[in-house]
Amino acid sequence: DWEHLRYFAAVGQHGSLSAAARVLQVEHSTVARRIQALEKSLGQALFTREAGGLRPSEAGRALLPAVEAMAQAARGIERSADQAATTAEGPSGLVRVGTTEGLGTTLLAGKLAALTCRHAQLSVDLLALPRLLHLSRREADIVISLERPKRGAVVVTRLADYDLYLYGEREYLARRPLVRETADLRHHAFVHYVDDLLFTKELQLIDSLYQPQRYAFRSTSITAQYEAVRAGAGLGVLPAFLADRDPRLARVHQPQARFTRTFWMSMPQEGQSVPRIQAVWRWLKETLKEEAQRLQPPQ
C-alpha cells in the first residue's frame, strides 16, 4: 500500500510520529496506524524506540532508500501534472507559504486571497507562525524568514528590508515623562517577546536599546504585543508596516529606537520547475517591491 510507505518515509525522514504527522497534516494516531499496518504486512518491525524519537531498524534501513526513490518519482509525476495543468488560465494547485506572523497577517493575507480570486485553480496555505519553518521537512513550498538559510539545496533571495520603531499608545505617552535620551526609558514599562521562546536572534531588539528591570507584558506573538501596546501596557518595538497606520500609536523619537531587518525568501531547488510555486514566488517579489514605502516609511 503506497500510503503506508509514504507514512513510513515521513517517519524515517523526520524521526518521530509527531513530526511526521505535522508534515503530513494528519493526527499522530493516523501515522501510528499506518506504520503498524505496514509492519504487519511485512512481518517485521521497521523502527526501534529511542529517547527523543524513532530509529529505523535494520529492516527499516533496508527499505527506506527504495521508498524514498518512489517518493521522488511521485514528486516528478506531480511536477509533470502541474506543468500540463498550467494553461492560459494561470497557475493551478496548492502552494504553502510560510512567513513571519506580522508580515503574513498584516501585508500578505489579503493580497494572497486576492491572488487566488484571480487564478481560480490556485490554492494557497498561508502559514503565518511565530517560529521557523523548515523546507527540508516539506512544511512549506516557500518560506519567508528573518535569517538567510545557510544549508540545504535551496534557492534564496533577499526579499525586502523593513523598519521597526519603539511605539507607545498616545494617552500612555502623555502620562509619562518625555523620552529625550536612553536614560529616560527608566520611567516606562515595556512589551516584548518571551525570551526563551524567541525563534530568531534578529528579534532581540529592546535589549540592545535598554535593559528593563521587568516587562509588563510578553508574548510569542507580535500581534499580541501590538494589542498590548495599544492597550497602554507600555512601550514596544513594532514593525512600522503594522503600527504606523494606527492613530492610537506614536513613535518614541529616541535616536537609537530604529531597527532595520531583512526578509529572506527561499524554496527547495526543485520548486524552480513547479509552475505554481514559481508563479507565487514571482508574485511575492513583486508585491513586496510595491510595498517598499510601507516597509520602510519616512522617519
Salt bridges, closest charged atoms under 4 A:
ASP1 OD2 - HIS4 NE2 3.78
GLU3 OE1 - ARG6 NH2 2.88
GLU50 OE2 - ARG55 NE 2.51
GLU78 OE1 - ARG276 NH2 3.72
ASP82 OD2 - ARG276 NH1 1.90
ASP125 OD2 - ARG96 NE 3.40
GLU139 OE2 - ARG131 NH2 3.46
ASP161 OD1 - ARG158 NH2 3.02
ASP163 OD2 - ARG258 NH2 3.17
ASP195 OD2 - ARG218 NH1 3.86
GLU202 OE2 - LYS201 NZ 3.13
GLU202 OE1 - ARG261 NE 3.31
GLU227 OE1 - ARG230 NH1 3.71
ASP244 OD2 - ARG251 NH2 2.58
ASP246 OD2 - ARG230 NE 2.42
GLU270 OE2 - ARG75 NE 3.88
GLU270 OE2 - ARG138 NH1 3.13
GLU291 OE2 - LYS111 NZ 3.14
